[in-house]
Amino acid sequence: MIDVRPEVKTEPDVGLRRLIRANVVTVVFEVVVPMVLFYGLRAAGVSQWWALMAGVLVAAPYVLWTIVRDRRVDLIAMVTLSVLVLSVVLGLLSDNPRTLAIREGWTAALGGLFGAWMLVTVFVGRPAQLTMGRAIAEVKRGAEGAAAWAARWDTDPRFRRGLRVNTAVWGAVLLASAVVHVALVYTLPIDLISGVTTAVWFATLACLVCWHVWYLRKEDLDA
């Protein structure tokens, strides 16, 4: 007899889906919505300054809501909120729209610093991908599964080499992307900054994710 009962999702499955959904929502509110709002307002004849300020103001409430919802201020939320506040302050002190566009450059620079840190961990201590991979494994497999995955570091030379290579690729690409991103922010016309930098960011991220998935499967590193 065929069992037609719906599949019951395990707790790790639910946790992973919740994590993915939260990241998608963050990208939508902090990247996509401000960009769409900017070009929509520009098409309606609104000045560059106000169109950029609207993007800043629409992103800030979402960040504040995540802090209230989670009842804690994590590093990403703190950095994002500080950049938004600084953007508003700079915007009020100057009517030059590039002072608001600078937010894009600073955000990219922070990504570059993260990439540089990842590169450092390849040679000093344990690679960043071990820490991040364990967090993902805990969501997918639970605490015991995550501990078993991380324990391979002590016994499997291929595992150690693979994590170092993957961490180095992520760090190098993030650092290079930050340099390109900042250069674009300071050289492109104001109206092109949001669209071009967002397209470059998504393309870079897509390439990194494809590499990540392929390499983890190739080297049996999947958390």
C-alpha positions in Angstrom: 0.0 0.0 0.0 1.4 3.4 -1.0 1.8 5.9 1.9 0.3 9.2 0.7 0.8 11.1 3.9 2.6 14.4 3.5 6.3 14.3 4.3 7.0 15.7 7.7 9.9 18.1 7.7 12.6 17.5 10.4 13.6 20.3 12.7 17.0 20.8 10.8 15.1 21.1 7.5 12.8 23.8 9.0 15.8 25.6 10.5 17.6 25.7 7.2 14.6 26.9 5.3 14.0 29.6 7.9 17.7 30.7 7.6 17.4 30.9 3.8 14.2 32.8 3.9 15.6 35.3 6.4 18.6 36.0 4.1 16.4 36.4 1.0 14.1 38.9 2.9 17.2 40.9 4.0 18.5 41.2 0.5 15.1 42.3 -0.8 14.7 45.0 1.8 18.3 46.2 2.0 19.2 45.9 -1.7 16.3 45.4 -4.1 13.7 47.7 -2.6 16.1 50.7 -2.3 17.2 50.2 -5.9 13.7 49.9 -7.3 12.6 52.9 -5.2 15.5 55.0 -6.5 14.8 54.3 -10.2 11.1 54.6 -9.7 11.5 58.1 -8.1 14.0 59.1 -10.7 11.6 58.1 -13.5 9.0 60.3 -11.7 11.3 63.3 -11.9 12.5 63.2 -8.3 16.0 64.6 -7.7 19.0 62.3 -7.2 19.4 63.4 -3.6 15.8 62.6 -2.6 15.7 59.4 -4.5 18.9 58.1 -2.7 17.6 59.4 0.7 14.3 57.5 0.2 16.3 54.3 -0.3 18.2 54.9 3.0 15.0 55.7 4.9 13.1 52.7 3.6 15.9 50.3 4.6 16.4 51.6 8.2 13.0 50.6 9.6 13.6 47.0 8.4 16.9 46.8 10.2 15.4 48.2 13.4 12.5 45.7 13.1 14.9 42.8 12.9 16.7 44.0 16.1 13.4 44.3 17.9 12.2 40.9 16.6 15.3 39.0 17.5 15.8 41.0 20.8 19.5 41.3 20.1 21.9 43.4 18.1 24.2 41.2 16.0 27.2 42.4 14.1 25.6 42.6 10.7 22.6 44.6 12.0 24.9 46.9 13.9 27.1 47.6 10.9 24.1 48.1 8.6 22.3 50.4 11.0 25.4 52.5 11.6 26.0 52.9 7.8 22.3 53.9 7.4 22.5 56.5 10.2 25.8 57.9 8.9 24.3 58.1 5.4 21.4 60.2 6.8 23.7 62.5 8.7 25.9 63.1 5.7 22.9 63.6 3.5 21.6 66.3 5.9 25.0 68.0 6.0 25.4 68.2 2.2 23.1 68.5 -0.8 25.5 66.5 -2.9 23.9 63.2 -3.8 27.2 61.4 -3.9 27.5 61.8 -0.2 24.5 59.4 0.0 25.9 57.1 -2.7 29.0 56.7 -0.5 26.9 54.2 1.5 27.3 51.7 -1.3 31.1 52.1 -1.3 31.4 51.8 2.5 29.2 48.7 2.5 31.4 47.1 -0.1 34.5 48.1 1.8 33.2 46.2 4.8 32.7 43.2 2.6 36.3 43.6 1.5 37.5 43.6 5.1 35.6 40.4 5.7 37.3 38.9 2.7 40.7 40.0 3.9 39.9 38.4 7.3 39.0 35.2 5.6 42.3 35.2 3.8 44.2 35.7 7.1 42.4 32.7 8.6 43.7 30.5 5.8 47.3 31.0 7.2 46.6 31.8 10.8 44.6 29.4 13.0 41.7 27.6 11.4 40.0 28.8 8.2 36.8 30.8 8.4 34.9 28.2 6.5 35.3 25.8 9.3 33.5 28.1 11.7 30.8 29.1 9.2 30.4 25.5 8.0 29.8 24.2 11.5 27.1 26.8 12.0 25.4 25.6 8.8 25.8 22.0 9.8 24.2 22.6 13.1 21.1 24.0 11.3 21.0 21.1 8.9 22.1 18.2 11.2 21.8 19.4 14.8 24.6 19.8 17.3 25.9 16.2 17.1 26.0 16.2 13.4 27.8 19.6 13.4 30.4 18.3 15.9 31.0 15.2 13.8 31.5 17.3 10.7 33.9 19.7 12.4 35.8 16.8 13.9 37.0 15.8 10.5 39.5 18.7 10.7 41.6 16.7 13.2 41.7 13.5 11.2 41.3 14.2 7.5 44.1 16.1 5.6 41.9 16.4 2.4 39.2 18.1 4.5 41.7 20.6 5.9 43.1 21.4 2.5 39.7 21.7 1.0 38.4 24.2 3.6 41.6 26.3 3.2 41.2 26.4 -0.6 37.5 27.3 -0.4 38.1 30.0 2.3 40.9 31.5 0.2 38.7 31.7 -2.9 35.9 33.4 -1.0 38.3 35.8 0.7 40.1 36.7 -2.6 36.9 37.2 -4.5 35.2 39.3 -1.8 38.3 41.5 -1.5 38.6 42.0 -5.3 34.9 42.7 -5.5 35.1 45.3 -2.8 37.9 47.1 -4.7 35.9 47.1 -7.9 32.7 48.1 -6.1 34.3 51.1 -4.4 35.9 52.2 -7.7 32.5 52.1 -9.4 30.8 54.1 -6.7 33.3 56.9 -7.0 33.5 57.0 -10.8 30.1 56.1 -12.2 27.4 58.7 -12.8 25.0 58.9 -9.8 22.1 57.4 -11.8 24.1 54.3 -12.7 25.6 53.5 -9.3 22.7 51.5 -7.8 21.9 49.4 -10.9 25.5 48.6 -11.9 26.8 47.9 -8.4 23.8 45.7 -7.6 24.2 43.8 -10.9 27.9 43.3 -10.2 27.2 42.2 -6.6 24.6 39.6 -7.7 26.8 38.3 -10.5 29.8 37.9 -8.1 27.6 36.2 -5.5 26.2 33.8 -8.0 29.6 32.8 -9.2 30.8 32.3 -5.7 27.8 30.2 -4.7 28.2 28.0 -7.9 31.9 27.5 -7.1 31.1 26.8 -3.4 28.5 24.1 -4.2 30.6 22.5 -6.9 33.8 22.4 -4.8 32.1 21.1 -1.7 30.6 18.2 -3.6 33.9 17.6 -5.4 35.9 17.5 -2.2 33.2 15.9 0.0 33.1 19.0 2.3 29.4 19.5 2.4 28.2 20.4 5.9 
